[in-house]
Amino acid sequence: MTTMTRETPPVQAPPRPGSPGPEEAGSRAGEIRRHELATFLRSRRERITPEQVQLPRGRRRRTPGLRREEVAQLSAVGVTWYTWLEQARDIQVSEQVLDALARTLLLDTSERAHLFQLAGAVDPTPAAQCAVITPALRQILTKLEPVPACIQNSRYDILAYNRTYARLMMRDLGTVPPADRNCVLLAYTNAEWRASIVLLDETTRLMAAKLRASMAGHLGEPAWKTLLKRLRAESAEFRENWDRYEVAATRGKTKKFLNPYVGLVTVDHTDLWLAPDLGARMVTYPPQDEESRERLERLHAIALEAEAEADARDRDQVGDRAEARPRAKAVAGAT
C-alpha cells in the first residue's frame, strides 16, 4: 500500500496592527498622485498669460495666469470636470484629454511626460528622446548636411532632424512643439508647411493613403488613434481624403518645395530603413539638379548663421545674469 502524504500550506503571519493592507496602500498611493497632479496643473495654469494663448486679458483679472474655465474651454473639456481634476477628485482621465491639456498649458517634453506619469497614463505621442535616436544617428544627420535629412517612425512623427531639414519646409521647425512634429499633421494643418509644398493636393491625398496603409499594423494603438482623431477634428480636407479608403506604399519620389529662404528646390526623397520592419527610417532629400544643390548649400549657411546668433544671445543672457548678481548683493548690503 502506498501512503500519500499531504503537504500542509504555510501559515501566513497576520498583519501587524496598524499596517495597511494592499488595497489600502494602493488607495493611498493613488490619492497622493492625484494631489500631485492637481498641484502640478494649478502651477502650470498660473504661469501662462492670456496673451500666450490668444485670449484677451480683460480689466478685472485677479487670477494669476489663466482661469480654470479658460483652460477647460481651450482643452474642450467641462469646467466642472476640470475643477474636480484640480481638486484631486478620483476621476478617470483619458490620454486624449491629457494631450489636450498638455498643449493648452504649453508643456515642454519633460513636463508632458510628468503629467502623464502623475495621471497613470501612457503618452500616445512620440517622446522627444526616442530610444531609436542614438548619438551615432544624430552625428550622421549632421554629417549629411547640407542635404536635408530627418528620422521618422511609421506614423510619420519627426523624431530627429538636421539643421537644413529644419528650414526646408518652414522658417524653423524648432518652433513647432514636439507633439506637433508629424508630417501628416503639418501637411494638413500648418499654413507655413503647406505653402512650401508645390503639389499640395496630390501630396496630401497621397499622405492620407500612406498613413492608412501604415496604420493597418497598428489598429487600436492609442498613439495612432489619437493622431487620427486629431486629424479628423482639425482638417476637413483630411476627412475627405481619409474616407476615400485609398492605400499607398512608401516609396521614393521626386519632390518640389518652395522654400521661404532660397526659393524652389527639387529633391529626391529617399528612405533608409533603420530596422527590418517598416518602422523607423532616415529620410533624406538629396538635390536633383545643380541649382537645387546650390540653394541647399545657401539654406545650410542660413541655418548655421541663425544657430550662431542664437548661441551668442544665450551667452549674452548668461553674462547679464552673472553681472546682475553682484549688483544685487551690493544693493542689499547698502540697505
GUVOKE-111992 format. One record per residue (C-alpha): residue in three letters; chain; x, y, z. Coordinates in nm, 2 decimals. Layout:
<zakes>
lofi:tiro:u:v:w
ALA:A:X:Y:Z;
...
</zakes>
This chain:
<zakes>
lofi:tiro:u:v:w
MET:A:0.00:0.00:0.00;
THR:A:0.13:0.34:-0.10;
THR:A:0.08:0.61:0.16;
MET:A:0.00:0.96:0.03;
THR:A:0.13:1.24:0.24;
ARG:A:-0.05:1.58:0.22;
GLU:A:0.16:1.89:0.25;
THR:A:0.04:2.15:0.49;
PRO:A:0.03:2.50:0.34;
PRO:A:0.25:2.75:0.52;
VAL:A:0.07:2.96:0.77;
GLN:A:0.10:3.33:0.69;
ALA:A:0.15:3.56:0.98;
PRO:A:-0.14:3.80:1.04;
PRO:A:-0.07:4.17:0.95;
ARG:A:0.07:4.37:1.23;
PRO:A:-0.18:4.61:1.39;
GLY:A:-0.18:4.95:1.22;
SER:A:-0.01:4.83:0.90;
PRO:A:-0.22:4.90:0.58;
GLY:A:-0.33:4.62:0.36;
PRO:A:-0.25:4.60:-0.02;
GLU:A:-0.58:4.77:-0.11;
GLU:A:-0.54:5.05:0.14;
ALA:A:-0.18:5.11:0.04;
GLY:A:-0.28:5.13:-0.33;
SER:A:-0.56:5.37:-0.25;
ARG:A:-0.32:5.59:-0.05;
ALA:A:-0.07:5.60:-0.34;
GLY:A:-0.34:5.70:-0.58;
GLU:A:-0.46:5.98:-0.35;
ILE:A:-0.10:6.11:-0.33;
ARG:A:-0.06:6.10:-0.71;
ARG:A:-0.40:6.28:-0.76;
HIS:A:-0.29:6.56:-0.52;
GLU:A:0.05:6.59:-0.70;
LEU:A:-0.14:6.61:-1.04;
ALA:A:-0.37:6.88:-0.91;
THR:A:-0.08:7.09:-0.77;
PHE:A:0.11:7.05:-1.10;
LEU:A:-0.19:7.16:-1.31;
ARG:A:-0.25:7.46:-1.10;
SER:A:0.11:7.57:-1.11;
ARG:A:0.13:7.54:-1.49;
ARG:A:-0.21:7.72:-1.53;
GLU:A:-0.10:8.01:-1.32;
ARG:A:0.22:8.07:-1.51;
ILE:A:0.06:8.12:-1.85;
THR:A:-0.06:8.47:-1.95;
PRO:A:-0.38:8.51:-2.16;
GLU:A:-0.18:8.67:-2.44;
GLN:A:0.02:8.34:-2.48;
VAL:A:-0.29:8.16:-2.58;
GLN:A:-0.45:8.44:-2.77;
LEU:A:-0.71:8.54:-2.51;
PRO:A:-0.79:8.90:-2.40;
ARG:A:-0.66:8.99:-2.06;
GLY:A:-0.96:9.20:-1.95;
ARG:A:-0.97:9.47:-1.68;
ARG:A:-1.07:9.27:-1.37;
ARG:A:-0.84:8.97:-1.39;
ARG:A:-0.72:8.88:-1.04;
THR:A:-0.62:8.53:-1.11;
PRO:A:-0.25:8.48:-1.19;
GLY:A:-0.23:8.32:-1.53;
LEU:A:-0.53:8.15:-1.68;
ARG:A:-0.87:8.09:-1.52;
ARG:A:-0.99:7.73:-1.48;
GLU:A:-1.28:7.79:-1.72;
GLU:A:-1.03:7.92:-1.98;
VAL:A:-0.82:7.61:-1.96;
ALA:A:-1.13:7.40:-1.98;
GLN:A:-1.25:7.59:-2.29;
LEU:A:-0.92:7.57:-2.47;
SER:A:-0.89:7.20:-2.39;
ALA:A:-1.26:7.12:-2.49;
VAL:A:-1.35:6.97:-2.15;
GLY:A:-1.62:7.07:-1.90;
VAL:A:-1.54:7.34:-1.64;
THR:A:-1.68:7.13:-1.36;
TRP:A:-1.47:6.83:-1.47;
TYR:A:-1.15:7.03:-1.49;
THR:A:-1.22:7.18:-1.15;
TRP:A:-1.26:6.83:-1.00;
LEU:A:-0.92:6.75:-1.15;
GLU:A:-0.75:7.04:-0.98;
GLN:A:-0.93:6.94:-0.66;
ALA:A:-0.77:6.59:-0.67;
ARG:A:-1.11:6.42:-0.71;
ASP:A:-1.10:6.05:-0.80;
ILE:A:-1.20:6.07:-1.17;
GLN:A:-1.08:5.90:-1.49;
VAL:A:-0.87:6.10:-1.73;
SER:A:-0.82:5.98:-2.09;
GLU:A:-0.50:6.01:-2.29;
GLN:A:-0.68:6.24:-2.54;
VAL:A:-0.78:6.48:-2.26;
LEU:A:-0.42:6.48:-2.11;
ASP:A:-0.29:6.55:-2.46;
ALA:A:-0.52:6.85:-2.50;
LEU:A:-0.43:6.98:-2.15;
ALA:A:-0.06:6.95:-2.23;
ARG:A:-0.10:7.16:-2.55;
THR:A:-0.32:7.42:-2.37;
LEU:A:-0.07:7.46:-2.09;
LEU:A:0.22:7.48:-2.33;
LEU:A:0.41:7.19:-2.15;
ASP:A:0.76:7.11:-2.27;
THR:A:0.87:6.74:-2.32;
SER:A:0.97:6.68:-1.96;
GLU:A:0.65:6.85:-1.82;
ARG:A:0.44:6.65:-2.06;
ALA:A:0.60:6.32:-1.95;
HIS:A:0.55:6.42:-1.58;
LEU:A:0.18:6.50:-1.65;
PHE:A:0.11:6.15:-1.80;
GLN:A:0.31:5.98:-1.52;
LEU:A:0.11:6.15:-1.25;
ALA:A:-0.21:6.06:-1.43;
GLY:A:-0.10:5.70:-1.45;
ALA:A:-0.14:5.70:-1.83;
VAL:A:0.08:5.62:-2.13;
ASP:A:0.16:5.92:-2.36;
PRO:A:0.04:5.83:-2.71;
THR:A:0.26:6.09:-2.88;
PRO:A:0.63:6.03:-2.96;
ALA:A:0.88:6.12:-2.70;
ALA:A:1.14:6.38:-2.80;
GLN:A:1.41:6.15:-2.68;
CYS:A:1.32:5.83:-2.86;
ALA:A:1.52:5.51:-2.79;
VAL:A:1.59:5.46:-3.16;
ILE:A:1.77:5.80:-3.18;
THR:A:2.12:5.72:-3.08;
PRO:A:2.41:5.97:-3.07;
ALA:A:2.56:5.80:-3.38;
LEU:A:2.24:5.87:-3.58;
ARG:A:2.24:6.23:-3.48;
GLN:A:2.60:6.25:-3.59;
ILE:A:2.50:6.10:-3.93;
LEU:A:2.23:6.36:-3.97;
THR:A:2.48:6.64:-3.91;
LYS:A:2.73:6.48:-4.15;
LEU:A:2.47:6.47:-4.43;
GLU:A:2.44:6.85:-4.43;
PRO:A:2.37:7.04:-4.64;
VAL:A:2.14:6.75:-4.76;
PRO:A:1.82:6.78:-4.56;
ALA:A:1.76:6.47:-4.35;
CYS:A:1.54:6.35:-4.07;
ILE:A:1.43:6.03:-3.88;
GLN:A:1.07:5.94:-3.89;
ASN:A:0.87:5.65:-3.75;
SER:A:0.59:5.46:-3.93;
ARG:A:0.34:5.72:-3.80;
TYR:A:0.53:6.00:-3.97;
ASP:A:0.64:6.16:-3.64;
ILE:A:0.96:6.35:-3.69;
LEU:A:1.19:6.22:-3.42;
ALA:A:1.52:6.40:-3.51;
TYR:A:1.64:6.62:-3.80;
ASN:A:1.94:6.82:-3.91;
ARG:A:1.97:7.19:-3.95;
THR:A:1.89:7.20:-4.32;
TYR:A:1.57:7.00:-4.28;
ALA:A:1.46:7.23:-4.00;
ARG:A:1.43:7.51:-4.26;
LEU:A:1.33:7.32:-4.57;
MET:A:0.96:7.34:-4.54;
MET:A:0.92:7.63:-4.29;
ARG:A:1.14:7.90:-4.13;
ASP:A:1.22:7.69:-3.83;
LEU:A:1.08:7.35:-3.74;
GLY:A:1.23:7.40:-3.39;
THR:A:0.94:7.65:-3.31;
VAL:A:0.69:7.37:-3.35;
PRO:A:0.61:7.18:-3.03;
PRO:A:0.75:6.82:-3.03;
ALA:A:0.40:6.67:-3.00;
ASP:A:0.30:6.85:-3.33;
ARG:A:0.60:6.74:-3.53;
ASN:A:0.42:6.50:-3.75;
CYS:A:0.45:6.52:-4.13;
VAL:A:0.08:6.43:-4.19;
LEU:A:-0.04:6.68:-3.93;
LEU:A:0.18:6.96:-4.06;
ALA:A:0.08:6.90:-4.42;
TYR:A:-0.29:6.93:-4.33;
THR:A:-0.29:7.19:-4.06;
ASN:A:0.02:7.41:-4.07;
ALA:A:-0.01:7.70:-4.31;
GLU:A:0.36:7.76:-4.35;
TRP:A:0.44:7.39:-4.41;
ARG:A:0.15:7.37:-4.67;
ALA:A:0.28:7.68:-4.85;
SER:A:0.61:7.51:-4.92;
ILE:A:0.46:7.20:-5.09;
VAL:A:0.43:7.27:-5.47;
LEU:A:0.19:6.99:-5.55;
LEU:A:-0.02:7.02:-5.23;
ASP:A:-0.35:6.85:-5.33;
GLU:A:-0.16:6.55:-5.47;
THR:A:0.07:6.53:-5.17;
THR:A:-0.19:6.55:-4.90;
ARG:A:-0.41:6.28:-5.07;
LEU:A:-0.10:6.05:-5.10;
MET:A:-0.01:6.11:-4.74;
ALA:A:-0.36:6.00:-4.62;
ALA:A:-0.33:5.69:-4.83;
LYS:A:0.02:5.61:-4.69;
LEU:A:-0.10:5.67:-4.34;
ARG:A:-0.39:5.43:-4.38;
ALA:A:-0.16:5.16:-4.52;
SER:A:0.09:5.21:-4.24;
MET:A:-0.19:5.21:-3.97;
ALA:A:-0.30:4.86:-4.07;
GLY:A:-0.04:4.71:-3.85;
HIS:A:-0.12:4.94:-3.55;
LEU:A:-0.50:4.93:-3.52;
GLY:A:-0.62:5.00:-3.17;
GLU:A:-0.29:5.15:-3.05;
PRO:A:-0.35:5.47:-2.85;
ALA:A:-0.09:5.69:-3.03;
TRP:A:-0.24:5.61:-3.37;
LYS:A:-0.60:5.66:-3.26;
THR:A:-0.50:5.99:-3.11;
LEU:A:-0.34:6.11:-3.43;
LEU:A:-0.63:6.00:-3.64;
LYS:A:-0.88:6.16:-3.41;
ARG:A:-0.69:6.49:-3.41;
LEU:A:-0.65:6.49:-3.79;
ARG:A:-1.02:6.43:-3.85;
ALA:A:-1.11:6.70:-3.60;
GLU:A:-0.88:6.97:-3.74;
SER:A:-0.90:6.91:-4.11;
ALA:A:-1.20:6.87:-4.34;
GLU:A:-0.96:6.80:-4.62;
PHE:A:-0.81:6.51:-4.43;
ARG:A:-1.16:6.37:-4.35;
GLU:A:-1.24:6.38:-4.72;
ASN:A:-0.92:6.21:-4.83;
TRP:A:-0.93:5.95:-4.54;
ASP:A:-1.28:5.85:-4.63;
ARG:A:-1.17:5.76:-4.98;
TYR:A:-1.01:5.44:-4.83;
GLU:A:-0.71:5.47:-5.06;
VAL:A:-0.38:5.30:-4.96;
ALA:A:-0.03:5.36:-5.10;
ALA:A:0.31:5.21:-5.02;
THR:A:0.60:5.41:-4.90;
ARG:A:0.84:5.48:-5.19;
GLY:A:1.10:5.73:-5.31;
LYS:A:0.99:6.01:-5.54;
THR:A:1.10:6.35:-5.67;
LYS:A:0.96:6.64:-5.46;
LYS:A:0.95:7.01:-5.51;
PHE:A:0.95:7.26:-5.23;
LEU:A:0.91:7.64:-5.24;
ASN:A:1.15:7.74:-4.96;
PRO:A:1.09:8.07:-4.78;
TYR:A:1.46:8.15:-4.78;
VAL:A:1.60:8.03:-5.12;
GLY:A:1.31:7.96:-5.35;
LEU:A:1.23:7.65:-5.55;
VAL:A:1.42:7.33:-5.45;
THR:A:1.39:7.00:-5.63;
VAL:A:1.50:6.69:-5.43;
ASP:A:1.48:6.31:-5.44;
HIS:A:1.30:6.17:-5.14;
THR:A:1.49:5.86:-5.03;
ASP:A:1.41:5.63:-4.73;
LEU:A:1.69:5.44:-4.55;
TRP:A:1.53:5.19:-4.31;
LEU:A:1.68:5.16:-3.96;
ALA:A:1.51:4.83:-3.87;
PRO:A:1.40:4.51:-4.06;
ASP:A:1.03:4.61:-4.03;
LEU:A:0.89:4.92:-4.19;
GLY:A:0.93:5.13:-3.88;
ALA:A:1.19:5.40:-3.81;
ARG:A:1.37:5.53:-4.12;
MET:A:1.61:5.80:-4.21;
VAL:A:1.45:6.03:-4.48;
THR:A:1.70:6.21:-4.70;
TYR:A:1.64:6.48:-4.97;
PRO:A:1.95:6.50:-5.19;
PRO:A:1.92:6.77:-5.46;
GLN:A:1.81:6.65:-5.81;
ASP:A:1.99:6.93:-6.00;
GLU:A:2.28:7.17:-5.97;
GLU:A:2.06:7.47:-5.90;
SER:A:1.89:7.29:-5.61;
ARG:A:2.23:7.18:-5.48;
GLU:A:2.35:7.55:-5.46;
ARG:A:2.02:7.65:-5.30;
LEU:A:2.05:7.38:-5.03;
GLU:A:2.41:7.50:-4.96;
ARG:A:2.27:7.85:-4.91;
LEU:A:2.00:7.72:-4.69;
HIS:A:2.25:7.54:-4.48;
ALA:A:2.46:7.86:-4.44;
ILE:A:2.15:8.04:-4.33;
ALA:A:2.08:7.77:-4.07;
LEU:A:2.44:7.79:-3.94;
GLU:A:2.42:8.17:-3.91;
ALA:A:2.09:8.15:-3.72;
GLU:A:2.24:7.90:-3.48;
ALA:A:2.55:8.12:-3.42;
GLU:A:2.32:8.42:-3.35;
ALA:A:2.11:8.21:-3.10;
ASP:A:2.43:8.09:-2.92;
ALA:A:2.55:8.45:-2.90;
ARG:A:2.22:8.56:-2.74;
ASP:A:2.24:8.28:-2.49;
ARG:A:2.59:8.37:-2.39;
ASP:A:2.49:8.74:-2.35;
GLN:A:2.19:8.64:-2.13;
VAL:A:2.42:8.42:-1.91;
GLY:A:2.66:8.71:-1.88;
ASP:A:2.39:8.96:-1.79;
ARG:A:2.26:8.73:-1.51;
ALA:A:2.62:8.68:-1.38;
GLU:A:2.67:9.06:-1.37;
ALA:A:2.33:9.12:-1.21;
ARG:A:2.40:8.90:-0.91;
PRO:A:2.70:9.11:-0.76;
ARG:A:2.50:9.43:-0.82;
ALA:A:2.20:9.28:-0.63;
LYS:A:2.43:9.18:-0.34;
ALA:A:2.58:9.53:-0.33;
VAL:A:2.24:9.70:-0.32;
ALA:A:2.13:9.46:-0.04;
GLY:A:2.44:9.54:0.16;
ALA:A:2.40:9.91:0.12;
THR:A:2.04:9.89:0.25;
</zakes>
